[in-house]
Amino acid sequence: MTSSPKTIALVGKYNAAGVTHSIAELASFLDDAGHTVIFEAETAQNMLLEGFHVMSAAEIGKNADAAIVLGGDGTMLGIARQLAPYNVPLIGINQGRLGFITDIPLDRTIPVITEMLEGKYVAEKRSLLQGIVVRDGNQIFSGMAFNDVVVSRGAGTGMVELRVDVDDHFMYNQRSDGLIVSTPTGSTAYALSAGGPLLHPSLNGIVMVPIAPHALSNRPIVLPDSSEIVIEIAAGRDITVNFDMQSFADLMYKDRIIVKRSEHTITFLHPQGWNYYDTLRQKLHWNEYPSVVGP
């Protein structure tokens, strides 16, 4: 992006406190600066904003030079998957609680966006996963994940047993509460809470993290992102697979979930001076030490 007029899409977490005012202010600023502003359809419908173009995600993908997302990481995940096939760069303004991938503070929106429109930004590509569910030789479900694909047991049921193959090589039979297959971006999400490693987003890797495995020797592993992972349901009840916790499929005995890197990528635009280690320090509080209690 440069300071020349652009078509910019706005996507907002419409049920967040204060977001209507913030997104209206940003829209007015961009319009006054000579840019064409378009609203994602659901955002516009729920905010009752008038006087701007409204488009579906697919239309945004075909027309926008960039999309600005006001919300939390969940809002970004949702629109990122929809825009992935169109190579529209994304800018994230944090209206949520954590903000690993929506990294512009809300109170700095206008000055930071001004600088980015002048070409002062850091561009970064992120990978996604593509997964399909196969039953009796037929594909019954497919989904894309920016963070992770998770196979998990139902509430109140026992462990699941999964057979895992990688690139046609048998890896193991695993008894656990489930299995997380994660991108480097997702390594700071559910995979991290389940004991997985952090992967720098520039790494070409896929993380597999068991959820509460029966065998304590069953540990997380990082695979090349060229790998094709096949997870087969060997035993268990009420098992599901979800993609970024937003799309689900119920699974049956002998169903196979095939996961590999998506052909699509997402480009994030960060403020000038951004780096991943700053984000980790801010979000994971690496720079804070326990307070000493006592005399």
WOZIPE-V856415 format. One record per pair of residues at least 12 apart in sequence whose C-alpha atoms are under 6 Angstrom apart, sorted by the first residue. I is the first residue (numbers start at 1). J is the second residue. Records with the same first field share a line. If there is no record, write none. Layout:
I: J, J
This chain:
1: 117, 119
2: 117, 118, 119
3: 117, 118
5: 34, 35
6: 35
7: 35, 36, 37, 64, 65
8: 37, 64, 65, 66, 67
9: 37, 38, 39, 67
10: 39, 67, 68
11: 40, 43, 69
12: 43, 69, 70, 71
13: 71
38: 53, 54
39: 54
40: 54, 55, 56
41: 54, 55, 56
61: 83, 86
66: 88, 89, 90
67: 90
68: 90, 91, 92
69: 92, 93
70: 93, 95
71: 94, 95, 96
72: 94, 95, 96, 99
73: 99, 101, 102
84: 264, 266
85: 264
89: 267, 268
90: 268, 269
91: 269
93: 106
94: 106
120: 272
121: 270, 271, 272
122: 269, 270, 272
123: 268, 269
124: 267, 268
125: 266, 267
126: 265, 266
127: 265
128: 145, 146, 262
129: 144, 145, 260, 261, 262
130: 144, 259, 260, 261, 262
131: 143, 258, 259
132: 257, 258
133: 256, 257
134: 255, 256
135: 255
145: 243, 244
147: 182, 183, 185, 186, 244
148: 181, 182, 186, 244
149: 180, 181, 242, 243
150: 179, 180, 241, 242
151: 178, 179, 240, 241
152: 177, 178, 239, 240
153: 177, 239
154: 238, 239
159: 176, 177
160: 175, 176, 235, 236
161: 174, 175, 234, 235
162: 174, 232, 233, 234
163: 231, 232
164: 230, 231
165: 229, 230
166: 228, 229
167: 227, 228
175: 213, 214
176: 212, 213, 214
177: 211, 212
178: 211
179: 209, 210, 211
180: 208, 209
181: 207, 208
182: 206, 207
183: 206
184: 199, 201
185: 201
196: 209, 220
204: 225
205: 223, 224, 225
206: 222, 223, 225
207: 221, 222
208: 220, 221
228: 259, 260
229: 258, 259
230: 257, 258
231: 256, 257
232: 254, 255, 256
233: 253, 254, 255
239: 251
